[in-house]
Amino acid sequence: MNWSDVAKMVLNPYAPTVTTPEAYATGPTQPSSKTLRVLLLLHLVLVAGGVAGAEYDIESIMISGGLLAVFGIVLSIIAHRSGNLIAMLLGLSSIIFVIAILVLINVMQWDPREADRPVCILIWVYASAAVPATIFSVKMENARAFMPSEMES
C-alpha cells in the first residue's frame, strides 16, 4: 500500500468509520474538593457575618470587606483548580463587589453616616444572590463527591 492509497481512504466520505466507541467516552470528571466545600461554607458564614456587621455598625465593612476580598481570591483559585465554575464566579463576585462598594463610597464622598443605608441595601442584595449560589455550589460539590467514579466499575 502506498501513500496515494492511504490518501484516498482518508478522503473518501463514504468509507466506513474506523473509530471505536471508546474514542467518544468522556474522561473521568475532576474529583470533588473537600477544601472547596469548606471554603464555600466559610464564604456563607463570612457573607452572613458581613451583613450582620454592616447592620450593626457600617464601619465594620472595612474589616469584613477586606476579608471578603482576600477570601474571594482564594475561593476563585481553588474553585478554578477544582473545575467548579459557579464557585469560581462566586469568588470573583466577592472581589468585584468589594471594589464596587469602595469606589461608590469614594466617588460619592460619603461619610459613614451617609453610607449606612445605601451600602447596607447593596450588601443585602449581594447576600441574596450569593447565598443561593453558595448553597447550590456546595450541593454540586457534594454530588460530585458521592458520585461513583468510572474506576470503581
FIKOLZA-1660 file (N, C-alpha, C; in steps of 0.1 Angstrom, whole numbers, plus 5000, padded with zeros to 4 digits):
% residues 153
   i   px   py   pz ch aa at
   1 5009 4988 5000  A  M  N
   1 5000 5000 5000  A  M CA
   1 5009 5012 5000  A  M  C
   2 5006 5021 4991  A  N  N
   2 5014 5034 4990  A  N CA
   2 5006 5045 4996  A  N  C
   3 5013 5057 4996  A  W  N
   3 5007 5069 5003  A  W CA
   3 4994 5074 4995  A  W  C
   4 4994 5072 4982  A  S  N
   4 4982 5077 4975  A  S CA
   4 4970 5068 4978  A  S  C
   5 4972 5055 4981  A  D  N
   5 4961 5047 4986  A  D CA
   5 4956 5051 4999  A  D  C
   6 4965 5055 5008  A  V  N
   6 4961 5060 5021  A  V CA
   6 4953 5073 5020  A  V  C
   7 4958 5082 5012  A  A  N
   7 4951 5095 5010  A  A CA
   7 4937 5093 5004  A  A  C
   8 4935 5083 4995  A  K  N
   8 4922 5080 4990  A  K CA
   8 4913 5075 5001  A  K  C
   9 4918 5067 5010  A  M  N
   9 4910 5061 5021  A  M CA
   9 4906 5072 5031  A  M  C
  10 4915 5081 5033  A  V  N
  10 4912 5091 5043  A  V CA
  10 4902 5101 5038  A  V  C
  11 4903 5105 5025  A  L  N
  11 4894 5115 5019  A  L CA
  11 4881 5109 5014  A  L  C
  12 4879 5096 5014  A  N  N
  12 4866 5090 5010  A  N CA
  12 4855 5093 5020  A  N  C
  13 4846 5101 5016  A  P  N
  13 4835 5104 5026  A  P CA
  13 4826 5092 5028  A  P  C
  14 4826 5082 5019  A  Y  N
  14 4817 5071 5021  A  Y CA
  14 4824 5059 5028  A  Y  C
  15 4836 5061 5032  A  A  N
  15 4843 5050 5038  A  A CA
  15 4837 5047 5052  A  A  C
  16 4836 5035 5057  A  P  N
  16 4831 5032 5070  A  P CA
  16 4840 5038 5081  A  P  C
  17 4834 5042 5092  A  T  N
  17 4842 5048 5103  A  T CA
  17 4850 5037 5109  A  T  C
  18 4861 5041 5114  A  V  N
  18 4871 5031 5120  A  V CA
  18 4873 5034 5135  A  V  C
  19 4866 5044 5140  A  T  N
  19 4868 5048 5154  A  T CA
  19 4859 5039 5162  A  T  C
  20 4864 5036 5174  A  T  N
  20 4857 5028 5183  A  T CA
  20 4848 5036 5193  A  T  C
  21 4838 5030 5199  A  P  N
  21 4830 5038 5209  A  P CA
  21 4838 5044 5220  A  P  C
  22 4849 5037 5224  A  E  N
  22 4858 5042 5235  A  E CA
  22 4864 5056 5231  A  E  C
  23 4865 5059 5218  A  A  N
  23 4871 5072 5215  A  A CA
  23 4861 5083 5219  A  A  C
  24 4848 5081 5220  A  Y  N
  24 4839 5091 5223  A  Y CA
  24 4836 5091 5238  A  Y  C
  25 4841 5082 5246  A  A  N
  25 4839 5082 5260  A  A CA
  25 4845 5094 5267  A  A  C
  26 4838 5100 5276  A  T  N
  26 4844 5111 5283  A  T CA
  26 4853 5106 5294  A  T  C
  27 4863 5114 5296  A  G  N
  27 4873 5111 5307  A  G CA
  27 4867 5112 5320  A  G  C
  28 4874 5108 5330  A  P  N
  28 4868 5110 5344  A  P CA
  28 4867 5124 5348  A  P  C
  29 4856 5128 5355  A  T  N
  29 4854 5141 5359  A  T CA
  29 4865 5145 5370  A  T  C
  30 4867 5157 5372  A  Q  N
  30 4876 5161 5383  A  Q CA
  30 4870 5158 5396  A  Q  C
  31 4878 5153 5405  A  P  N
  31 4873 5149 5418  A  P CA
  31 4868 5161 5426  A  P  C
  32 4859 5158 5435  A  S  N
  32 4854 5168 5444  A  S CA
  32 4865 5173 5453  A  S  C
  33 4864 5185 5458  A  S  N
  33 4874 5191 5466  A  S CA
  33 4868 5194 5480  A  S  C
  34 4873 5187 5490  A  K  N
  34 4869 5189 5504  A  K CA
  34 4872 5204 5508  A  K  C
  35 4884 5208 5504  A  T  N
  35 4888 5222 5507  A  T CA
  35 4878 5232 5501  A  T  C
  36 4873 5229 5489  A  L  N
  36 4864 5238 5482  A  L CA
  36 4851 5239 5490  A  L  C
  37 4846 5227 5494  A  R  N
  37 4834 5227 5502  A  R CA
  37 4835 5235 5515  A  R  C
  38 4846 5233 5522  A  V  N
  38 4848 5241 5534  A  V CA
  38 4849 5256 5531  A  V  C
  39 4856 5259 5521  A  L  N
  39 4857 5273 5517  A  L CA
  39 4843 5279 5513  A  L  C
  40 4835 5272 5507  A  L  N
  40 4822 5276 5503  A  L CA
  40 4813 5279 5516  A  L  C
  41 4814 5270 5525  A  L  N
  41 4807 5271 5538  A  L CA
  41 4812 5283 5545  A  L  C
  42 4825 5285 5545  A  L  N
  42 4831 5297 5552  A  L CA
  42 4827 5310 5545  A  L  C
  43 4825 5309 5532  A  H  N
  43 4821 5321 5524  A  H CA
  43 4807 5324 5529  A  H  C
  44 4798 5314 5530  A  L  N
  44 4785 5317 5535  A  L CA
  44 4785 5323 5549  A  L  C
  45 4793 5319 5558  A  V  N
  45 4794 5325 5571  A  V CA
  45 4799 5339 5570  A  V  C
  46 4809 5341 5562  A  L  N
  46 4815 5355 5560  A  L CA
  46 4805 5365 5554  A  L  C
  47 4797 5360 5545  A  V  N
  47 4787 5369 5539  A  V CA
  47 4776 5373 5550  A  V  C
  48 4772 5362 5557  A  A  N
  48 4762 5365 5567  A  A CA
  48 4767 5374 5578  A  A  C
  49 4780 5371 5582  A  G  N
  49 4786 5380 5592  A  G CA
  49 4788 5394 5587  A  G  C
  50 4791 5395 5574  A  G  N
  50 4793 5409 5569  A  G CA
  50 4780 5417 5569  A  G  C
  51 4769 5410 5566  A  V  N
  51 4756 5416 5566  A  V CA
  51 4752 5421 5580  A  V  C
  52 4754 5411 5590  A  A  N
  52 4751 5415 5604  A  A CA
  52 4760 5426 5609  A  A  C
  53 4773 5425 5605  A  G  N
  53 4782 5436 5610  A  G CA
  53 4779 5449 5604  A  G  C
  54 4775 5450 5591  A  A  N
  54 4772 5462 5585  A  A CA
  54 4759 5468 5591  A  A  C
  55 4749 5460 5594  A  E  N
  55 4737 5465 5600  A  E CA
  55 4740 5470 5614  A  E  C
  56 4749 5464 5621  A  Y  N
  56 4752 5468 5635  A  Y CA
  56 4760 5481 5634  A  Y  C
  57 4771 5481 5627  A  D  N
  57 4780 5493 5626  A  D CA
  57 4786 5493 5612  A  D  C
  58 4783 5503 5604  A  I  N
  58 4787 5503 5590  A  I CA
  58 4802 5503 5588  A  I  C
  59 4809 5508 5598  A  E  N
  59 4823 5509 5597  A  E CA
  59 4830 5495 5598  A  E  C
  60 4822 5485 5602  A  S  N
  60 4827 5471 5602  A  S CA
  60 4830 5466 5588  A  S  C
  61 4825 5473 5578  A  I  N
  61 4827 5468 5564  A  I CA
  61 4842 5469 5560  A  I  C
  62 4849 5478 5567  A  M  N
  62 4864 5479 5564  A  M CA
  62 4871 5466 5567  A  M  C
  63 4867 5459 5577  A  I  N
  63 4873 5446 5581  A  I CA
  63 4866 5435 5572  A  I  C
  64 4853 5434 5572  A  S  N
  64 4846 5423 5565  A  S CA
  64 4848 5425 5550  A  S  C
  65 4849 5437 5545  A  G  N
  65 4852 5438 5531  A  G CA
  65 4866 5433 5527  A  G  C
  66 4875 5436 5535  A  G  N
  66 4889 5432 5532  A  G CA
  66 4890 5416 5533  A  G  C
  67 4883 5411 5543  A  L  N
  67 4883 5396 5544  A  L CA
  67 4876 5390 5533  A  L  C
  68 4865 5396 5528  A  L  N
  68 4857 5390 5517  A  L CA
  68 4865 5391 5504  A  L  C
  69 4873 5402 5502  A  A  N
  69 4881 5403 5490  A  A CA
  69 4892 5392 5490  A  A  C
  70 4899 5391 5501  A  V  N
  70 4910 5381 5502  A  V CA
  70 4904 5367 5500  A  V  C
  71 4893 5365 5507  A  F  N
  71 4887 5352 5507  A  F CA
  71 4882 5349 5493  A  F  C
  72 4877 5359 5486  A  G  N
  72 4872 5357 5472  A  G CA
  72 4884 5353 5463  A  G  C
  73 4895 5358 5465  A  I  N
  73 4907 5354 5457  A  I CA
  73 4910 5340 5459  A  I  C
  74 4911 5336 5472  A  V  N
  74 4914 5322 5475  A  V CA
  74 4903 5312 5470  A  V  C
  75 4891 5316 5471  A  L  N
  75 4880 5308 5467  A  L CA
  75 4880 5306 5452  A  L  C
  76 4882 5317 5445  A  S  N
  76 4882 5316 5430  A  S CA
  76 4894 5307 5425  A  S  C
  77 4905 5308 5431  A  I  N
  77 4917 5300 5427  A  I CA
  77 4914 5285 5430  A  I  C
  78 4909 5282 5442  A  I  N
  78 4906 5268 5445  A  I CA
  78 4895 5263 5436  A  I  C
  79 4885 5271 5434  A  A  N
  79 4874 5266 5426  A  A CA
  79 4878 5264 5411  A  A  C
  80 4887 5273 5406  A  H  N
  80 4892 5271 5393  A  H CA
  80 4899 5258 5391  A  H  C
  81 4908 5255 5401  A  R  N
  81 4915 5243 5401  A  R CA
  81 4906 5230 5402  A  R  C
  82 4895 5232 5409  A  S  N
  82 4886 5221 5411  A  S CA
  82 4876 5219 5399  A  S  C
  83 4876 5229 5391  A  G  N
  83 4867 5229 5379  A  G CA
  83 4852 5233 5382  A  G  C
  84 4850 5240 5393  A  N  N
  84 4837 5244 5397  A  N CA
  84 4835 5259 5392  A  N  C
  85 4828 5261 5381  A  L  N
  85 4827 5274 5376  A  L CA
  85 4818 5283 5384  A  L  C
  86 4808 5278 5390  A  I  N
  86 4799 5286 5399  A  I CA
  86 4807 5292 5411  A  I  C
  87 4814 5283 5417  A  A  N
  87 4822 5287 5429  A  A CA
  87 4833 5297 5425  A  A  C
  88 4839 5295 5413  A  M  N
  88 4849 5305 5408  A  M CA
  88 4843 5318 5406  A  M  C
  89 4831 5319 5400  A  L  N
  89 4824 5331 5397  A  L CA
  89 4820 5338 5411  A  L  C
  90 4816 5330 5420  A  L  N
  90 4812 5335 5433  A  L CA
  90 4824 5342 5440  A  L  C
  91 4836 5336 5439  A  G  N
  91 4848 5342 5445  A  G CA
  91 4851 5355 5437  A  G  C
  92 4850 5355 5424  A  L  N
  92 4853 5367 5417  A  L CA
  92 4843 5378 5420  A  L  C
  93 4830 5374 5422  A  S  N
  93 4820 5384 5425  A  S CA
  93 4822 5390 5438  A  S  C
  94 4828 5383 5448  A  S  N
  94 4832 5389 5461  A  S CA
  94 4842 5400 5459  A  S  C
  95 4852 5397 5451  A  I  N
  95 4862 5407 5448  A  I CA
  95 4856 5420 5441  A  I  C
  96 4848 5417 5431  A  I  N
  96 4842 5428 5423  A  I CA
  96 4833 5436 5432  A  I  C
  97 4825 5429 5441  A  F  N
  97 4816 5436 5450  A  F CA
  97 4823 5445 5459  A  F  C
  98 4834 5441 5465  A  V  N
  98 4841 5449 5475  A  V CA
  98 4847 5461 5468  A  V  C
  99 4853 5459 5456  A  I  N
  99 4858 5470 5449  A  I CA
  99 4847 5480 5445  A  I  C
 100 4836 5475 5441  A  A  N
 100 4824 5484 5437  A  A CA
 100 4820 5493 5449  A  A  C
 101 4819 5487 5460  A  I  N
 101 4815 5494 5472  A  I CA
 101 4825 5505 5476  A  I  C
 102 4838 5501 5475  A  L  N
 102 4849 5510 5478  A  L CA
 102 4848 5522 5468  A  L  C
 103 4847 5519 5455  A  V  N
 103 4846 5530 5445  A  V CA
 103 4834 5539 5448  A  V  C
 104 4822 5533 5451  A  L  N
 104 4810 5540 5453  A  L CA
 104 4811 5550 5465  A  L  C
 105 4817 5545 5476  A  I  N
 105 4819 5554 5487  A  I CA
 105 4828 5565 5484  A  I  C
 106 4839 5562 5477  A  N  N
 106 4848 5573 5474  A  N CA
 106 4843 5583 5463  A  N  C
 107 4836 5578 5453  A  V  N
 107 4830 5587 5443  A  V CA
 107 4820 5596 5449  A  V  C
 108 4811 5590 5457  A  M  N
 108 4800 5598 5463  A  M CA
 108 4805 5606 5475  A  M  C
 109 4817 5604 5480  A  Q  N
 109 4823 5611 5491  A  Q CA
 109 4814 5610 5503  A  Q  C
 110 4810 5598 5506  A  W  N
 110 4801 5595 5518  A  W CA
 110 4809 5594 5530  A  W  C
 111 4804 5599 5541  A  D  N
 111 4810 5596 5554  A  D CA
 111 4802 5584 5559  A  D  C
 112 4806 5578 5570  A  P  N
 112 4799 5566 5575  A  P CA
 112 4784 5567 5577  A  P  C
 113 4780 5579 5582  A  R  N
 113 4765 5581 5584  A  R CA
 113 4757 5581 5571  A  R  C
 114 4763 5588 5560  A  E  N
 114 4757 5588 5547  A  E CA
 114 4757 5575 5540  A  E  C
 115 4767 5567 5542  A  A  N
 115 4769 5555 5535  A  A CA
 115 4761 5543 5541  A  A  C
 116 4756 5545 5553  A  D  N
 116 4749 5535 5561  A  D CA
 116 4738 5528 5553  A  D  C
 117 4728 5534 5550  A  R  N
 117 4716 5528 5543  A  R CA
 117 4719 5523 5529  A  R  C
 118 4725 5531 5520  A  P  N
 118 4728 5526 5507  A  P CA
 118 4737 5514 5506  A  P  C
 119 4747 5514 5514  A  V  N
 119 4757 5503 5514  A  V CA
 119 4750 5491 5520  A  V  C
 120 4743 5492 5531  A  C  N
 120 4736 5481 5537  A  C CA
 120 4726 5475 5527  A  C  C
 121 4719 5483 5520  A  I  N
 121 4710 5477 5510  A  I CA
 121 4717 5469 5499  A  I  C
 122 4729 5475 5494  A  L  N
 122 4737 5468 5484  A  L CA
 122 4742 5455 5490  A  L  C
 123 4746 5455 5503  A  I  N
 123 4751 5443 5509  A  I CA
 123 4740 5432 5510  A  I  C
 124 4728 5436 5513  A  W  N
 124 4717 5427 5513  A  W CA
 124 4714 5421 5499  A  W  C
 125 4715 5430 5489  A  V  N
 125 4712 5425 5475  A  V CA
 125 4723 5415 5472  A  V  C
 126 4736 5418 5475  A  Y  N
 126 4746 5408 5472  A  Y CA
 126 4744 5395 5479  A  Y  C
 127 4741 5396 5492  A  A  N
 127 4739 5384 5500  A  A CA
 127 4727 5376 5495  A  A  C
 128 4717 5382 5490  A  S  N
 128 4705 5375 5485  A  S CA
 128 4708 5367 5472  A  S  C
 129 4719 5371 5465  A  A  N
 129 4723 5364 5453  A  A CA
 129 4734 5354 5457  A  A  C
 130 4743 5358 5466  A  A  N
 130 4755 5350 5469  A  A CA
 130 4751 5337 5477  A  A  C
 131 4741 5339 5486  A  V  N
 131 4738 5327 5495  A  V CA
 131 4732 5316 5487  A  V  C
 132 4722 5318 5478  A  P  N
 132 4717 5307 5470  A  P CA
 132 4728 5301 5461  A  P  C
 133 4736 5309 5455  A  A  N
 133 4747 5304 5447  A  A CA
 133 4757 5296 5455  A  A  C
 134 4760 5300 5467  A  T  N
 134 4769 5292 5475  A  T CA
 134 4763 5279 5479  A  T  C
 135 4750 5279 5482  A  I  N
 135 4743 5266 5486  A  I CA
 135 4743 5257 5474  A  I  C
 136 4740 5262 5462  A  F  N
 136 4739 5254 5450  A  F CA
 136 4753 5248 5447  A  F  C
 137 4764 5256 5449  A  S  N
 137 4777 5252 5446  A  S CA
 137 4781 5241 5456  A  S  C
 138 4777 5242 5469  A  V  N
 138 4780 5232 5479  A  V CA
 138 4773 5219 5475  A  V  C
 139 4761 5220 5470  A  K  N
 139 4753 5208 5466  A  K CA
 139 4760 5201 5454  A  K  C
 140 4765 5210 5445  A  M  N
 140 4772 5204 5433  A  M CA
 140 4785 5196 5438  A  M  C
 141 4792 5202 5447  A  E  N
 141 4804 5195 5452  A  E CA
 141 4801 5183 5460  A  E  C
 142 4790 5183 5467  A  N  N
 142 4786 5171 5474  A  N CA
 142 4782 5160 5465  A  N  C
 143 4774 5164 5454  A  A  N
 143 4770 5154 5444  A  A CA
 143 4782 5148 5437  A  A  C
 144 4792 5156 5435  A  R  N
 144 4804 5152 5428  A  R CA
 144 4813 5143 5437  A  R  C
 145 4812 5145 5450  A  A  N
 145 4820 5137 5460  A  A CA
 145 4814 5123 5461  A  A  C
 146 4801 5122 5460  A  F  N
 146 4795 5109 5462  A  F CA
 146 4791 5102 5449  A  F  C
 147 4795 5107 5438  A  M  N
 147 4793 5101 5425  A  M CA
 147 4802 5090 5423  A  M  C
 148 4797 5078 5419  A  P  N
 148 4806 5067 5417  A  P CA
 148 4816 5070 5406  A  P  C
 149 4828 5067 5408  A  S  N
 149 4838 5070 5397  A  S CA
 149 4839 5059 5387  A  S  C
 150 4844 5062 5376  A  E  N
 150 4845 5052 5365  A  E CA
 150 4855 5041 5368  A  E  C
 151 4864 5044 5377  A  M  N
 151 4874 5034 5380  A  M CA
 151 4869 5023 5389  A  M  C
 152 4858 5026 5397  A  E  N
 152 4853 5016 5405  A  E CA
 152 4844 5005 5398  A  E  C
 153 4839 5009 5386  A  S  N
 153 4831 4999 5379  A  S CA
 153 4839 4990 5370  A  S  C
% end
